[in-house]
Amino acid sequence: MSESIQDDKFVELSYKVIDQKSGELLIAVEYPIGYVHGGKGCPLDQSVTSELEGKKVGEVIEVPIDCDTLYGPRDESLVFTDDIKNVPEEYREVGITITMENEKGEPRNFIVTRVDDKTLTVDGNNPLCGRLVIFKLEILNVREATDEEIEVGGAIVPEPDIDESLTLPI
């Protein structure tokens, strides 16, 4: 009998994010994500985890999400265009992420959204801001979480075996 998703269960799932208007696939995870349901450090919004409650392995659910509730509304003051000559060559490609700091030293990621012969534009908004999307999730595994997984809120990944005789002295 397959276990159902409830608090303190370890859950593995894959998901896709689909634009509600266009049907365009925006995000698809390559590898399953794992988390402890109801635990700390869950990577999913509560609106998604509440829909997963009681589901079993093999089930697929679709959860509509207004991304403004997750990431806040789009802020045009986070969009900057600069002269291409002021931007290092390695950042002159659409899709590249640039991490910048504000006056307080707080980091923020900006994505290069446009490049032409004279200018480069970056956007600090989350790429999903302003979109209505569908999170399509497939439950791959549900099992009892270990005490250690409950403590950290997710999978415990073993450290790789390293042959100490092959390491270089520092």
Secondary structure, 3 states (H helix, E strand, C coil): CCCECCCCEEEEEEEEEEECCCCCEEEECCCCEEEECCCCCCCCCHHHHHHHCCCECCCEEEEEEEHHHHHCCCCHHHEEEEEHHHCCHHHCCCCCEEEEECCCCCEEEEEEEEECCCEEEEECCCCCCCCEEEEEEEEEEEEECCHHHHHHCCCCCCCCCCCHHHCCCC
